[in-house]
Amino acid sequence: MARSPSSGPSYANDRLVASSRAGDNAEPLTITEISQALKRTVEDRFGHVRLRGELSGVKRAASGHLYCALKDEKSVLDGVMWRGNAQRLAFAPEDGLEVIATGKLTTYAGRSKYQIVIDSLEIAGEGALLALLEKTRARLAQEGLFDERRKRALPYLPRTIGVVTSPTGSVIRDILHRLADRFPSHVIVWPVLVQGQGAAEQISQAIQGFSDLSAVCDLSAGGSVVRPDVVIVARGGGSIEDLWSFNEEIVVRAIAECTIPVISAVGHETDTTLCDYAADRRAPTPTAAAEMAVPVRADLEATLADFAARQRRAVHRPVELGRERLEARVRRMPRPEALLQPQAQRLDELAERLRRALTLRAGRGREELAGTAARLSPVVLRRAERSARDRLERVRLAPALIRRPIEEARARLDALARLASQLHPEKPLERGYAIVRGEGGAAVTTRAEAANQARLALQFKDGTLDAVPLSDGSAQRVQASVKPRRSSKARPPSSTQEDLFG
């Protein structure tokens, strides 16, 4: 159907095949051409921008490039930071951190998206920096790096002290001066950067280096290095940005994993870093760290002198006290004559009592002997003999006294005989039972025991039957013999037995 002129202008959609028309200068572009044109336009217009936003979806690729997104309340913009710039970052980017990104806008034709190529990242203000610090502190505390149970006691008198600080600042001079005043000690300084790019890596490597030292490390050219007994990580005061290297996670972990007790002396008394939480002791200033590390030598000398004086007094005091006690006891001791007088008097009393007792006992024995001799006269003995003979003649033996116990014993014996006949093991044979005996004549009570016998003897009421057990558990008769069986009944007493009293 033809299109009417009143239906409006004619476009390419009215045709199936595209073709150029006279006076038409709008040639069709390819997707790549329009993408490149957009890229040039965006990069020319936004070649240098500074954006403020919150990081989201931060991740590092295996190539070292950093990919993230910047967002605010309403919009999201993808971003990328190439490896060279990502390695120079002074902090570790993470989700939720508010930053200021500097770079240029460009397009990514592969996804028809625009993004920012970031040259540098900065934390947006001190508030955001403190928020990052608090977030890192909470995460490391959750891991237990700040647990008080991990803290170690400082050595009372360290022989060698390791110091991690800048070799050119006033901090090392203050520490050395304080150590010289209190207690001169051997100090090993590990020079590091204390702020700026690469400072955190140097500080962590220094702490780990002290921790990895053996007892004495032999350096062929520079002599030997003694392993420190305590390590001081020190820096002077400054802003939060200046002290940020001591808030880095690698430094905190190096302090927590150090095998040597660590004193953190970063900043002034009001400055607090994450190193202070991880260290075994926190010093408000580097000078205070030196005071914590060593005692005062003069105080030690005075204490030792006092101990020596107390030792001398302690040695002499027992001797003096012993002499005084000995003299007092000698004065209180009585004379030997006074000690023996009561005993001598008691000895005299006992001797007199013994003499009287012996005389009295001899007289009493003489009287007893006279009385006994009077009772042993012949007249008394003959009278006792006649009395005993009379009593013996009056005794008569009654037969009933002997017969009754015998009859009772016979009745008990008969009852036991009847019970024995009932309980005899061969009594059940009269009721149709049989006894299975093995080769030794012992009774067999189980099937397994019978199967292990070479021959069996089946005892019945009227005799025994020999059998051989088969493999299936049955028995095969091999011989039958009737043997007279002895009666199980108890024999009655012989009727011809005479009664003793019949």
PEWOJO-V200314 format. One record per backbone hydrogen bond with DSSP energy under -0.5 kcal/mol. CO is the residue of the C=O (numbers start at 1). NH is the residue of the N-H. If there is no record, write none. Layout:
BEGIN
co->[CO:CO]
nh->[NH:NH]
END
This chain:
BEGIN
co->[4:5:11:12:21:23:25:30:31:32:33:34:35:36:37:38:39:40:41:42:44:46:49:51:53:54:55:56:59:61:65:66:67:68:69:70:71:75:77:78:79:80:81:82:82:83:85:86:91:94:97:97:98:99:100:101:102:102:103:104:106:107:108:108:108:113:114:115:116:116:117:120:122:123:124:125:126:127:128:129:130:131:132:133:134:135:136:137:138:139:140:141:144:147:148:159:160:160:161:162:163:163:164:165:166:169:170:171:172:173:174:175:176:177:178:179:182:186:187:188:188:189:190:196:198:199:200:201:202:203:204:205:206:207:208:209:210:215:216:217:217:218:219:223:225:229:230:231:231:232:232:233:235:239:241:243:244:245:246:248:249:250:251:252:253:254:255:261:262:262:263:263:264:265:265:268:273:273:274:275:281:285:286:287:288:289:290:293:295:296:297:298:299:300:301:302:303:304:305:306:307:308:309:310:311:312:313:314:315:316:317:318:319:320:321:322:323:324:325:326:327:328:329:335:336:337:338:340:341:342:343:344:345:346:347:348:349:350:351:352:353:354:355:356:357:358:359:360:361:362:363:364:365:366:367:368:369:370:371:372:374:377:378:379:380:381:382:383:384:385:386:387:388:389:390:392:396:398:398:399:399:400:401:402:403:404:405:406:407:408:409:410:411:412:413:414:415:416:417:418:419:424:426:427:428:428:429:435:435:436:437:438:442:443:446:447:448:450:456:457:457:458:458:459:463:464:465:466:466:467:468:470:474:476:479:481:481:494:499]
nh->[7:8:14:15:24:25:27:34:35:36:37:38:39:40:41:42:43:44:45:46:47:105:103:101:99:71:96:69:67:64:61:81:59:79:56:77:54:72:70:116:68:118:66:85:86:87:88:89:93:97:55:99:124:53:122:51:119:120:49:117:115:109:111:112:113:108:78:106:80:118:104:102:100:125:128:129:130:131:132:133:134:135:136:137:138:139:140:141:142:143:145:144:147:150:151:186:229:230:188:232:165:190:234:192:169:173:174:175:176:177:178:179:180:181:182:183:297:161:189:163:190:191:165:199:202:203:204:205:206:207:208:209:210:211:212:213:213:227:218:219:225:220:223:219:217:261:162:233:263:164:234:265:267:243:244:246:247:248:275:252:253:254:255:256:257:258:258:231:280:281:233:265:283:235:267:271:276:277:278:279:264:289:290:291:292:293:294:158:297:300:301:302:303:304:305:306:307:308:309:310:311:312:313:314:315:316:317:318:319:320:321:322:323:324:325:326:327:328:329:330:331:332:333:339:340:341:342:344:345:346:347:348:349:350:351:352:353:354:355:356:357:358:359:360:361:362:363:364:365:366:367:368:369:370:371:372:373:374:375:376:377:381:382:383:384:385:386:387:388:389:390:391:392:393:394:395:398:401:402:402:403:404:405:406:407:408:409:410:411:412:413:414:415:416:417:418:419:420:421:422:423:427:429:430:431:433:432:437:459:444:457:441:438:445:450:451:452:453:467:437:459:460:465:435:460:481:458:478:479:456:476:473:470:468:466:464:483:497:502]
END
